[in-house]
Amino acid sequence: MGRLLSSAGHDVRVFAPTSGLPASERRTLPSNGVSVTRFGSYKRVDDTLVDWFELIVEEHKREPFDVLHAYFLPQAGFVAAHAGKYLNMPSVVSIRGNDIERAAFDPARFSHVMYALQNAGAVTTNAGELVHKAKAFIEREIVLIPNGIDAEHFKPMEKNMALAEALGLNLDQGGSREIPVLGFAGELREKKGLKTLLSGYAHVNKESPASLLIVGEVRDGDKKTFDELKSAIPNANIVVTGIISHQDMPAYYSLIDIFVHPSLRDGMPNALLEAMACEKPVVATPVGGVMDVITDGENGLIIPVNEVDAFARAAKRLLSDKMLGTRLGRAARQKIVQGFSPQYELAMNLKIYERLLQR
């Protein structure tokens, strides 16, 4: 969003804490036209939040802001809403998923969630289900703005065989037959359906050789579970890439035959939208914003949460019916192109800013 706003001619400054700097130390660097200031976080969250608030106040006095926009309700949203009221300027907070689905149930963060919801000038979110959940906490306007995906960057392309070889991803089944690849993108953890993914893959691989490509990392706290499940899969060919740059992602999507996203909870997962823009047939669970973008049997397959057998059946169905996969993939890309563009996301946010400034 910062880059989109900058490309539209607006000055954008981002302020975010980091554990990569000593407490309170600051470092400002340009990033694709956006000024990014990171400051060292403290061991105590309240000390970090005070520093964040004071930094915004200080920077506003030096070079005034027109609007404060925070992503995620606790911490960022709280600071932005509070600073907005203190400085008598508009604030926007954006609900992203875990902030309303989990953080709101944490007594230590509940007050921050509610303060942001009650005091921000505008509240946005990226999924219809999150609108519904937010309104269970407070009855106010929640503006739905879907994530935008650059369909010119994320688009169908031939498999990058050199990349597959470099990754050690086995695609050769002998003759002219290729081993199919199930793919997941993002940080793999319990919330993202780690157990369903590994167990479902084991079912598929047992019947016929398949590879599993995880484009991203396994969260530290879930590595033990991942390793245990992986070690129990005979002849497993599982590749974990580590963090991949946004620019390089299309080449990794090119290696995937079926994109799988078995989340337990979610907002509007960008990885799902990117895979769909790349014309990949998708198997996903009906959580968060997934139901805003996938219609079962039309542009993807929906399976119940935590249903390993359903996961395996859907994957096998797509592997055995190439025409179905092609049809779903093409419809998936069409859905993204028509309703999930960065231009629409930018226009909707600018409309909110303009409305708040007119007040």
Number of C-alpha atoms within 10 A of each C-alpha: 13 19 16 18 17 16 13 13 10 13 14 16 17 17 18 13 21 18 12 11 15 12 17 18 13 17 12 13 11 11 11 12 18 19 17 18 17 21 24 20 24 18 10 8 11 12 13 20 18 11 20 25 18 14 17 21 17 12 12 14 11 9 8 11 17 13 17 22 22 24 17 21 30 25 20 24 30 26 25 27 29 19 22 24 14 11 14 9 16 23 27 25 27 25 28 21 24 16 24 22 17 12 18 20 12 11 9 11 17 17 14 22 25 19 17 28 29 16 19 24 23 23 26 23 25 25 27 20 20 27 20 12 14 22 13 9 14 12 11 12 12 21 19 19 19 23 23 21 23 16 21 10 15 24 19 21 13 9 16 14 14 9 14 18 11 8 13 12 20 19 19 11 12 8 6 6 9 13 16 21 22 24 25 25 26 20 18 24 19 19 14 19 21 23 20 23 26 18 20 22 24 24 18 21 21 13 9 10 18 24 24 26 24 21 22 18 17 22 14 11 10 13 14 12 13 19 11 10 16 18 10 12 17 10 14 17 18 21 18 17 15 13 13 14 8 9 9 11 17 20 20 20 31 22 22 23 23 26 26 27 27 29 26 18 20 22 24 24 20 15 18 24 27 25 31 33 29 26 30 32 28 30 26 23 26 23 21 24 22 24 17 15 20 24 15 16 11 14 27 23 23 23 20 16 18 18 17 22 16 17 29 21 15 21 25 17 14 20 19 10 10 13 11 17 24 16 17 25 25 19 21 28 24 17 17 23 18 9 15 21 16 18 13 16 20 19 15 16 18 14 10 16 20 11 13 17 12 6 7
